[in-house]
Amino acid sequence: MLKIDALPSDDPTPGWFHTSRKRQPQPALVGDAKAPWVVIGAGFTGLAAARQLALNFPDDQIILVEAQQVGFGTSGRNAGFLIDVPHDIGAPDYIGDKKIARNILNLNHTGQRILKEQVEEHNIVDAQMRHSGKYQAAVEDSGIAVLEAYRGGLESLGQPCKIIDGKDLPDHLGTKFYRKALYTPGTILVQPSGLVKGLADSLPANVKLYEETPITAIEYEPEIVLHHATGRIFADKLILANNAFGTHFGFGERTIFPIFTYGSLTRPLTKAEQDSIGGQEFWGVIPADPFGTTSRRTHDNRILIRNSFSFNSDGRYKPGYTQKYRETHRQSFERRFPTLQDVNFEHTWGGGLGMTRNGSSLFGELRKNVYGSLGCNGLGTVRGTAMGTMLADWLAGKSNDTINFLLSLPKPEWNPPEPLLTMGVNFTLRKGMHDAGQEA
């Protein structure tokens, strides 16, 4: 028996969760249960896998287990960008190998399509889905160079994009802060917690969801047995969709590591405050520098600021970090919107990313009767959705170019042992945040 030595634990203040529709969570499992399929993790990946398994195996029951409430964890804590275009920060043009980039483009489009179809079919209004595109904006010379290189890379793939000069950006973003931006029209913006709540509440009838049911131990042989607080779950086949927490189940321990990033959400702007900044009613900005600030104006006229990183080795939040980074967010907010100094933050929170050194993921069979999609590298909204769906299709014997691409991915690279890993990650994060300069 393998004891699970770190259970999910996130800070209690996620803004997207608390500003989205309140729902009645499904009860925790009491006692024992058994099913042909058990999926661990009800985020984007797990919800997609469970839904597609249910459609592929309509006579089978699928058990979906979530340690917290749906929408409270990482899938409800991201910035809500469903990005279509590839974004390889390790390549000079952010595109890299064209063949891989086209496969990533197809993977992202697949995730977008699946989510759009689910929102439309089940009328998930609280997803607040907007086909608004995204702005990648820069203020430093280094960031502007990135935009120009990325434009060339996107054009080589035949993807629409355009550079917008700083003098025109206030009409788009309501701020004079940025010197230049690269606009790509294919990104969709959502209220992420509202979206995953809606996805959970529209699962097929043969999916049984148990929330607030953390798995405390697991046996893989002679049969798969998952232990929880009041009983056991017996599974014929197990799918791990719990990202960085898959390492505590014995997979990716030396390849996947959890990085936390932090966000703050203002109160809604008054009509006078909205008029004072101008710009479009709904937009999303990602930074040219990967350690810079992501920002959004939301459907309910709040401003999101997201930046700052920490290495939380057990995948759990660290008390005090949200207050620490709330002050950093305040500085970033007031640099961009100096006339809104009286607008306070209502929510500040952190959320974990399952990262790998080479940006690859674990996908497919992990051991006998155990399968997974782990290591989303901060791209879990569309890629997690696509990969969860493709995993369920592969398990049903289906094949397509996307599945073949995922199965061909290189294995995630090994991380150095402790304490070198912690030292190296912390140094990289501190240096990156420092070097971001005004982009932060």
C-alpha positions in Angstrom: 0.0 0.0 0.0 1.3 3.5 -0.9 0.3 6.2 1.5 -0.5 9.5 -0.1 1.8 11.9 1.7 0.3 15.2 0.5 -3.4 15.9 0.0 -4.6 18.9 -2.0 -4.9 22.1 0.1 -5.5 25.5 -1.5 -5.9 28.9 0.1 -9.6 29.7 0.9 -9.8 32.9 -1.1 -9.9 32.1 -4.9 -11.6 35.0 -6.6 -13.1 33.2 -9.5 -14.6 30.6 -7.2 -16.3 33.1 -5.0 -17.5 35.4 -7.8 -19.0 32.5 -9.8 -22.4 30.8 -9.4 -22.8 29.1 -6.0 -23.6 25.4 -6.4 -24.4 22.5 -4.2 -21.3 20.2 -4.3 -21.9 16.5 -4.7 -21.6 14.6 -1.4 -18.4 12.9 -0.4 -18.2 9.2 -0.7 -19.2 7.3 2.4 -18.1 3.6 2.6 -17.1 1.5 -0.3 -17.7 1.7 -4.0 -16.6 -0.2 -7.2 -16.6 0.8 -10.8 -14.9 -0.3 -14.1 -13.4 3.2 -14.4 -12.2 5.6 -11.7 -10.8 9.0 -12.5 -8.9 11.0 -9.9 -9.2 14.8 -10.2 -12.2 16.8 -11.4 -10.4 19.7 -13.1 -10.3 20.3 -16.8 -8.5 17.0 -17.6 -10.5 14.8 -15.3 -13.9 16.2 -16.3 -13.0 15.7 -20.0 -11.8 12.2 -19.4 -14.8 11.2 -17.4 -17.2 12.7 -19.8 -15.6 11.0 -22.8 -15.3 7.6 -21.0 -19.0 7.8 -20.3 -19.8 8.4 -23.9 -17.5 5.7 -25.1 -18.6 3.1 -22.6 -22.3 4.0 -22.0 -23.0 0.8 -20.1 -20.1 1.3 -17.6 -20.2 3.5 -14.5 -17.4 6.0 -14.2 -16.5 7.3 -10.7 -14.9 10.7 -10.7 -13.2 11.7 -7.4 -12.3 15.2 -6.4 -10.3 16.0 -3.2 -11.8 19.5 -2.8 -14.9 21.1 -4.4 -15.0 21.4 -8.2 -13.8 24.8 -9.3 -11.9 25.4 -6.0 -8.6 23.9 -7.2 -6.2 24.8 -9.9 -8.8 24.6 -12.8 -10.7 27.4 -11.1 -7.6 29.5 -10.2 -6.0 30.2 -13.6 -6.4 33.4 -15.6 -9.1 32.0 -17.8 -7.3 32.1 -21.2 -8.2 29.4 -23.8 -5.3 30.0 -26.0 -5.2 28.6 -29.5 -1.7 29.4 -30.8 1.5 27.6 -29.8 3.8 29.5 -27.4 7.2 27.9 -27.0 9.2 30.3 -24.8 12.4 28.3 -25.4 12.4 29.0 -29.1 13.7 32.3 -30.6 10.4 32.9 -32.5 8.2 31.2 -29.8 7.2 28.6 -32.4 10.2 26.3 -32.7 9.9 23.1 -34.7 7.1 23.7 -37.2 5.8 20.2 -37.2 5.4 20.2 -33.4 3.9 23.7 -33.5 1.2 22.6 -35.9 0.4 19.6 -33.7 0.2 21.9 -30.7 -2.1 24.2 -32.7 -4.3 21.3 -33.5 -4.3 20.2 -29.9 -5.3 23.7 -28.7 -8.0 24.0 -31.3 -9.4 20.6 -30.2 -9.6 21.7 -26.6 -11.3 25.0 -27.6 -13.8 23.2 -29.8 -14.7 20.7 -27.0 -15.2 23.4 -24.4 -17.3 25.6 -26.8 -19.5 22.6 -27.7 -20.1 21.8 -24.0 -20.9 25.4 -23.1 -23.4 25.7 -25.9 -25.0 22.3 -25.4 -25.4 22.7 -21.7 -26.0 26.4 -21.6 -23.2 27.1 -19.2 -23.8 30.8 -18.9 -21.5 31.2 -15.9 -18.5 30.3 -18.1 -18.8 33.9 -19.5 -17.2 32.7 -22.7 -16.0 35.5 -24.9 -14.3 35.1 -28.3 -12.2 38.2 -27.7 -8.6 37.3 -28.7 -5.6 38.2 -26.6 -3.0 40.9 -26.4 0.6 40.0 -25.7 2.0 43.3 -24.4 5.4 44.7 -23.7 7.0 47.8 -22.2 10.7 46.7 -22.1 12.9 46.6 -25.2 13.4 42.9 -24.6 9.7 42.3 -24.6 9.2 44.2 -27.8 11.8 42.0 -29.5 9.9 39.0 -28.3 6.7 40.3 -29.9 8.4 40.9 -33.3 9.9 37.5 -33.3 6.6 35.9 -32.3 4.8 37.7 -35.0 7.2 36.2 -37.6 6.7 32.8 -36.1 2.9 33.0 -36.2 2.9 34.3 -39.7 5.1 31.3 -40.8 2.3 29.1 -39.5 -0.3 31.1 -41.3 -1.9 32.4 -38.1 -3.5 35.8 -38.0 -1.9 38.4 -35.8 -1.1 42.1 -35.8 1.1 44.5 -33.9 -0.6 47.4 -32.2 1.5 50.5 -31.3 1.4 51.9 -27.8 -0.4 55.1 -28.9 -3.4 53.0 -29.9 -3.5 50.6 -27.0 -5.5 52.9 -24.6 -8.4 52.5 -26.9 -8.1 48.7 -26.5 -7.0 48.3 -22.9 -7.7 51.5 -21.1 -4.1 52.0 -20.1 -1.1 53.9 -21.5 1.4 51.6 -19.8 2.4 49.4 -22.7 4.6 50.4 -25.6 3.4 47.7 -28.0 1.2 44.6 -28.2 0.8 41.6 -30.5 -2.9 40.8 -30.9 -4.1 37.3 -31.9 -7.8 36.9 -32.5 -8.3 33.2 -31.7 -8.1 33.1 -27.9 -11.3 32.7 -25.9 -11.6 34.2 -22.4 -13.7 32.5 -19.7 -14.6 32.6 -16.0 -12.6 29.4 -15.2 -14.3 28.4 -12.0 -17.7 29.0 -13.5 -16.8 26.9 -16.5 -15.6 23.9 -14.6 -18.6 24.1 -12.2 -20.9 24.0 -15.2 -18.9 21.1 -16.8 -19.3 19.1 -13.5 -23.0 19.7 -13.3 -23.6 18.5 -16.8 -21.8 15.2 -16.8 -23.4 12.1 -18.4 -25.7 10.1 -16.1 -23.2 7.2 -15.9 -20.6 9.4 -14.2 -20.8 9.5 -10.4 -18.9 12.5 -9.0 -17.7 12.5 -5.4 -16.4 15.8 -4.1 -14.4 16.5 -0.9 -13.1 12.9 -1.1 -9.3 12.9 -0.9 -7.6 9.6 -1.6 -5.3 8.8 1.4 -3.7 5.6 0.1 -3.6 3.3 -2.9 -2.9 -0.4 -3.7 -2.0 -1.3 -7.3 -1.7 -5.0 -6.9 -3.3 -7.6 -7.0 -6.2 -5.1 -7.7 -6.5 -1.3 -7.7 -7.9 -0.2 -4.4 -8.2 3.5 -3.4 -8.5 4.3 0.3 -10.4 7.4 1.5 -11.6 8.6 4.9 -14.5 6.2 5.3 -13.9 3.4 3.0 -12.4 2.1 -0.3 -12.9 2.4 -4.0 -12.2 -0.7 -6.2 -11.3 0.1 -9.8 -10.8 -2.1 -12.8 -8.9 0.7 -14.5 -7.7 4.0 -13.0 -7.1 7.3 -14.7 -4.9 9.9 -13.0 -5.8 13.5 -13.9 -4.5 15.2 -10.8 -1.5 16.9 -12.5 1.3 17.5 -10.0 -0.4 15.4 -7.3 0.2 12.4 -9.6 3.7 12.4 -8.2 2.3 11.3 -4.8 0.6 8.4 -6.5 4.1 7.2 -7.7 4.3 8.7 -11.2 6.5 11.5 -12.4 8.1 12.0 -9.0 11.4 13.0 -10.5 10.0 14.9 -13.5 7.0 17.0 -12.5 7.3 19.8 -10.0 4.6 22.2 -8.7 5.0 25.9 -9.2 2.5 28.3 -7.7 1.5 31.6 -9.3 -0.8 34.3 -7.7 -3.7 36.5 -8.7 -5.8 39.3 -7.4 -9.2 40.5 -8.5 -10.6 44.0 -7.8 -14.0 44.9 -6.8 -16.3 45.8 -9.8 -15.4 49.2 -11.3 -18.1 51.9 -11.0 -19.5 53.4 -14.2 -17.4 56.5 -13.6 -14.3 54.4 -13.1 -15.0 52.5 -16.3 -15.5 55.7 -18.2 -12.3 57.2 -16.8 -10.0 54.5 -18.3 -12.0 53.8 -21.5 -10.9 50.8 -23.6 -12.9 47.8 -24.5 -15.3 46.3 -22.1 -13.6 42.9 -22.1 -10.0 42.0 -22.8 -7.0 39.9 -21.8 -3.3 40.7 -21.7 -0.5 38.2 -21.3 3.1 39.5 -20.8 5.9 39.3 -23.4 8.2 38.2 -20.5 7.0 34.9 -19.0 7.7 36.3 -15.5 5.6 39.4 -16.2 2.0 40.3 -15.4 -1.1 38.8 -16.9 -4.1 41.1 -16.7 -7.8 41.0 -17.6 -10.9 43.1 -17.6 -13.7 40.7 -16.7 -17.4 40.3 -17.7 -18.4 42.0 -14.4 -15.9 44.9 -14.8 -13.2 43.8 -12.4 -9.5 43.9 -13.1 -7.4 40.8 -12.7 -3.7 41.0 -12.0 -1.6 37.8 -12.0 2.1 37.6 -11.4 4.7 36.2 -8.9 5.8 32.6 -8.4 6.8 30.2 -5.7 8.0 26.6 -5.5 5.7 24.7 -3.2 7.3 21.3 -3.3 4.3 19.4 -1.9 1.8 21.1 -4.2 0.0 22.8 -1.3 -0.4 26.5 -0.5 1.9 28.2 1.9 0.3 30.5 4.5 1.3 34.1 4.2 2.2 34.0 0.5 -1.1 35.5 -0.7 -0.6 38.6 1.5 3.0 38.9 0.4 2.1 38.9 -3.3 -1.0 41.0 -2.9 1.4 43.9 -2.3 3.2 43.1 -5.5 -0.1 43.0 -7.3 -1.0 46.4 -6.0 2.2 47.9 -7.4 1.6 46.2 -10.8 -2.1 47.4 -10.8 -1.3 51.0 -10.0 1.5 51.2 -12.6 -1.1 50.2 -15.3 -4.1 52.1 -13.9 -2.8 55.0 -11.8 -6.2 56.7 -11.8 -7.7 53.7 -10.0 -5.7 53.9 -6.8 -8.9 53.8 -4.7 -10.1 50.5 -6.3 -9.3 47.7 -3.8 -8.7 44.0 -4.3 -11.5 41.8 -3.0 -9.7 38.5 -3.6 -6.1 37.3 -3.7 -5.1 33.7 -4.2 -2.6 31.2 -5.4 -2.8 28.2 -7.7 -0.5 25.4 -8.6 1.0 24.4 -12.0 2.4 21.0 -12.8 5.7 21.8 -14.6 8.3 19.8 -16.4 11.8 20.9 -17.5 11.2 20.3 -21.2 7.5 21.2 -21.3 6.4 17.7 -22.0 3.7 15.6 -20.3 3.0 12.1 -19.1 0.2 10.7 -21.3 -1.0 7.1 -21.8 -0.3 4.0 -19.8 1.6 4.5 -16.5 1.4 0.9 -15.4 -0.9 -2.1 -15.8 -4.5 -0.8 -15.7 -3.3 2.7 -14.7 -3.4 5.6 -17.2 -2.9 9.3 -16.9 -2.4 12.8 -18.3 -0.1 14.6 -16.0 2.1 17.7 -16.2 0.1 20.4 -18.0 2.8 23.1 -17.8 0.3 25.9 -17.1 -1.7 25.1 -20.2 -4.4 22.9 -18.6 -7.5 24.7 -19.9 -7.4 23.7 -23.5 -4.7 21.1 -23.5 -6.0 19.3 -20.4 -9.4 19.2 -22.0 -8.0 17.8 -25.2 -5.7 15.4 -23.5 -8.4 14.0 -21.2 -10.7 13.5 -24.1 -8.0 11.9 -26.3 -7.0 9.6 -23.4 -10.6 8.3 -23.1 -10.8 7.8 -26.9 -7.5 5.9 -26.9 -8.8 3.7 -24.1 -11.8 3.0 -26.3 -9.5 1.8 -29.1 -9.8 4.9 -31.2 -6.9 6.5 -33.1 -6.3 9.9 -34.8 -3.4 12.2 -35.5 -3.8 14.0 -32.1 -3.7 10.8 -30.1 -0.7 9.6 -32.1 1.1 13.0 -31.4 0.4 12.7 -27.7 1.7 9.2 -27.5 4.8 10.2 -29.4 5.7 13.1 -26.9 9.2 12.7 -25.4 9.2 11.8 -21.7 9.6 14.7 -19.3 13.2 15.3 -18.4 14.6 14.2 -15.0 14.9 16.8 -12.3 18.0 17.1 -10.1 17.8 15.6 -6.6 17.0 17.6 -3.5 18.2 20.0 -2.3 19.5 21.0 -5.7 16.0 21.0 -7.2 14.7 23.5 -4.6 17.8 25.6 -4.9 17.7 25.7 -8.7 14.0 26.4 -9.0 14.0 29.1 -6.4 17.0 30.8 -8.0 15.3 30.7 -11.4 12.1 32.1 -10.1 13.8 35.0 -8.2 16.0 35.8 -11.2 13.1 35.7 -13.6 10.8 37.9 -11.5 13.7 40.4 -11.0 14.7 40.5 -14.6 11.1 41.0 -15.8 11.5 44.7 -14.8 8.6 46.9 -15.7 6.9 43.9 -17.3 6.1 42.7 -13.8 
